[in-house]
Amino acid sequence: MNEKTKLIQVGVGAWGRNLLRNFSSLPDVEVIGLCDESEETQEKLRKQFPDLAVAADYRKLLDNLEVDAVVIATPPAYHYEIAKESLALGKDVFVEKPMTLAISEAEELVQLAEENKRILMVGHIMEYHPIVVRMRKYIESGELGDIYYVYSTRVNLGKLRDVENALWSFAPHDISMITYLLREKPTRVSATGAAYLREDIEDVSFITLFFDSGTIAHIHTSWLDPHKIRRLTIVGSKKMAVLDDVEPQEKIRIYDKGVNIQQGYDTYGEYLSLRTGDIVIPAVKVQEPLRIECQEFVKAIKSRVPPITDGKDGLAVLRVLRAADSSMKENGTPHKC
């Protein structure tokens, strides 16, 4: 029988609880310690997990020689420090998005992981979503044709942040998803936004990504919206695909719509003709993306093969985030990624 991976988790807040639920339910994982700075959370954890070590200081858990891996689900400002210390001690690391707040910090973590031969994985959950994986297959097979443009919307009337803005809170999902789908990193980004409730903390952002292939992508994020929308649309020369992650069942639709280019006609109106075909709803077995993500981390630990959302992937997304944030502060001036 394979030996279980022993891990500790630092940060057990709203999202951290979801990570803990998944990791603790995996048969080849043993959670041996939990850390959270909130005394109220610590007390709840001690009651719920009486056999686990619970601490306010992650270092008290990190020094345990039995620890194989560290899961980091704290506010982003703490990611770098905890990940750096964990990697330096020879622990594999899973860190939630964004990987860090500074590019230099992310670069250091990538280098440290390589030097210590450690797994460094970033929580870009949408790259493990079964529907997103299927959509990438449609793109790679050529079924959608040449990809003209992509746009996504991630909005709701939800929790307001005190530190990070809507761009940093929501956009990492869409940036990682779009670059995963296109297998291409943007070269330039332009972004605008506005802060309505708190000074200098934008509640809404509009981001445009430019790719060398000619494809463009647009991302709209907001926590100040009347609707909860989690939708991505891909427009290709042959077909179009839509992911609606709020839909409980029919999350993906393929539209056989486009513009046919007719050869040999003299007028522009005859040269281009619209095509409207069937709408297909593919049957895709949808598992919880977070569980798949947690399984991939454990798989990477055992195989020593980096996951698709490794430190380099986290760094690439961070470069886009940083460029977008700088552009937003300059009223949309394009920035190189």
N, C-alpha and C positions, 0 to 999 in steps of 0.2 A: 504493500500500500504506500502511495506517495506521501511524503511528509507534508504536513500542512504549512502554508505560508503564514507566519506570525506577523501581524501588523498592528500598528497603533494609529489612531486618528486624532488629528489636531483640529479642533473646530467642529462642534456638533450643534450648529444652529439650524435654521429652517431647511437649508439644502443639505447640510451635513447629516441630518437625520436620515435623509433618503440614501445617501452614500452608506451610512452605517447599516441601514436595513438590508441593503443589497450585499455588502461585503460579509456581514455576519451570517447571511443565509447561504453563502457559497460553501459547498462541502469540503473544498480544499483550502479553506481560509480559517484562521483562528485569530479573532480580534482579542488582543491581550491588554490593551490600554486605551483610555480615552482622555482627551484634554480639552478643556474649555475655560475661558477666563471668567465666565458668568457663574457666580456662586449658586444661583437658582438652578442653572442647567446642571452643574455638578451634582447637586442634591438629587435631582430627578434621575440622573444617570446612575448614581449609587443605588437608588431604589430599584431601578429597572434592571441593572446589571451588577448585582451584589458581588459577583465573583471577579469582576474586572477592576484593574487599577484605574482610578480616576484622579486627575490632578489638574491644578490651575497652570502649572509650569510644564511645558512639553519636555523640557530637558530632564526632568525626573523620570520620564518614561523612555526618552531617547537613549539613555545610557545603558538600558537593558540589553545585554549581549544577545538575547534571544530574538530581538526585533529584526525582522527581515525587511520590512517596508513601512513607509510612513505615508499616510493619506492626509493631505492638507486642504482644509475647507474653511479657512479663516478669511477675514476681509483681505483683499489683495495686497494691502500695504505690508502685511506680515509674510507673504508668500516667499519672498527672496531669502529672508533671514532663516526661516525654518527649513526651507529646501536646501540651502547652502550647508547648514550644519548637519542635516541628515545625510546628504551625499558625501560630505567629508568623513562621516563616521561609517561609510560603507553601506548605507541603507538605500534601497530602491525607493523612488518617490513618485507619488501621484499628486499633482497639484491642480486645483481648480483654475478655471479661466478667470481673468487673464493671468498668464503665467507669472508675470511681474508687472510693475508699473514703469520700469525704465529698461530701455533696450540694452544698456551696458550690463545690467543685472542679469537679464535673460541670457545674454551671450556668455557670461561667467558661469551660469548654471549648466549650460550646454557643454562647455569645455570641461567643467568639473565632473559631469556625468561621464564624459568620454574618458577622461584621465583615470577615473576610479572604476571604469567598466560597470557603471550602474545604469539601471533603467530609469529614465526620466519621462514621465507621461503627463500630458496636459489634458484637462477635462473638456475637450471639444466634442461634446456629446453628439452633435448632429452628424458627425462623420461615422457614427455607428448606428444611426437610425436606419432600419430596414428599407424604408421608402426612399431615403436619400441614396442608399447603396443601389437600389433598383434604378433610380433616375440616372445615376452615373453609368450604369450598364446601357441604358437607352442611348445616352450620348456617345459612348465609346463604340457601340455597334453601328452608329450612323443613322439610326432610325429617325432621330429628330433632325438630321441634316446638319448644316452649318449652324452654329449657335450665334444668333444675332445679338440678343441681349437677355439679361436676367434681372428680375426685380423681386424684392422680398419686403414683407411688412411684419413687424413684430411690435405690436402695440396692445395696451390695455389700460384700464384705470386701476392701477395697482400700487404696490408698496413704493413709497417715495424714499429715495436714498439721501443720506446726509453728506456723503463724501463723493462717491462716483456719480457721473452724469448718465443720462440714458444711453449715450454712445458706448461708454465703457461697460455698462451693466448688460446691455442687450446685444450690441453689434458683434461681439466675438462669436456668437452662435452663427450669425449669417455670413460673416467674413470667412470663417473656417469652412462652412458648408459650401459656399460658392467657389472658393479656391479648390476645395476637394472635388467638386463636380466638374469644374473646367480643367483641372490638373494644370493650372496656370496661376501665377501670382501677378497681381496688378502692378503696373509701373508707376501710376499716378493716382491720386485720390483728391477729390474735392468734397467738402462737407460744410453744411450750414446747420445752425440750431438756435434754440432760444431758451432762456431761463425765465420762467414766469413765477415760480413759487419761492425759489431761493436764489439769491444772487450768485452768479458764476457756477451754478449747477444746472446744466441744460436739461430740461424736461423732455425735449424733442430734438431729434437729429435727422438730417437727410444727407445720405452719403452716396457719392457716385465713384465707382471704381473703373479705371481705364486699363485695358489689357492690350498687349502688343498684337495679339491676334485680330484686333478690331472689335472684339466683344466688349460691351459695357455692362455694368451691373449697378443697380440702385438699391439702397437699403433705407427703409424708414423705421425708426425706433421711437417709442414714446411710452411713458407710464401715465400720460394725461390724455386718455382717449376713451370715448364711450364704448368702444367695442374691444373684445379680446380677439385679436387676429394673429395667426401664426401661418403665414402663407408665402410660398415661393413659386414663381412662374418662370418657366424657361421658354423662350420663343426661338424656334429653329426654322430653317428654310423649308423643312418637310413637315414637321409636326411640332406641337407645343405640349408642354407638360406642366401640371399644377400639383403642388403638394399643399394640402390644407390640413395642418396638424391639429386643428381644433375639432375636425370631424372625427367622430368616434369610430367609424367603420371605413367609409370610402375616402381614404386619405389621399389617393392619387388618381388623377384623370389624365388621359392622353387624348389630345384634340387633333384630329386629322384635318387641320386647317392651314392654309398658306396662300402663297401667290405663285402661280405657274408662269414661267417665262416662255412665251411662244416665239419660235424662230420664224423669220421670213415675212413678218407683217410690216406695213409701211407706217402705221400710226401708233402712237404711244398707247392709246386706249386698247388697241387690239393686241399689243405686244405683251401686256400684263393682264392676267385674269385671276380672279379670286377662286380659291378651292375650299369648299366646305364639305367635310366627310363625317365619318362616325366619331363618336366620343366613346372611348374605351376606359373601363374602370378595372384595372388589373387586380387579380387576387394576390395579395401579398400578406404572408403571415407576419403580423406585427408583434414583436416582442418589446418589452420595455427597453428603450435605448440605453438607459442608465445601467441596467443589469448587464447588457452586452458589453458596455464600456468597462465595468468592473471585472467581468470575466476576462477581457482582453488584457487588463493590467496583470492579473494573476498569470495568464498564459505567457506574457512577456517575461515575467519574473522567472518562470520555470524554464522557458526555452532560451532566454537571454537574447531574443530577437526583438529589437525595438518595435513598439506599436506604431501605427500610422500617425497617431497624434503624439509624436515624441517631442523632445525639447526643440528640435529644429522647426517643427510645425508650429509650436507655441511661439517661437521667436518670429516666424514669418507673419503670423496673425498680429503679433504685438507691433511690428513695424507698420502695418496698415493702420492699426488703431492710433498709434502715435502721430502718423502723418495726417489722419483724419481729424484728430483733436487739434493739431496745429492749424490745419486749414480752417476749421470751424472758428477758432479764435481770431482768424484773419478774414472772416466773412466770406469764406469759400475759395480763397486763393489756392490753386492746385499745389500739392506737395508730392514730391517723389517718395515712393515707399522704400 
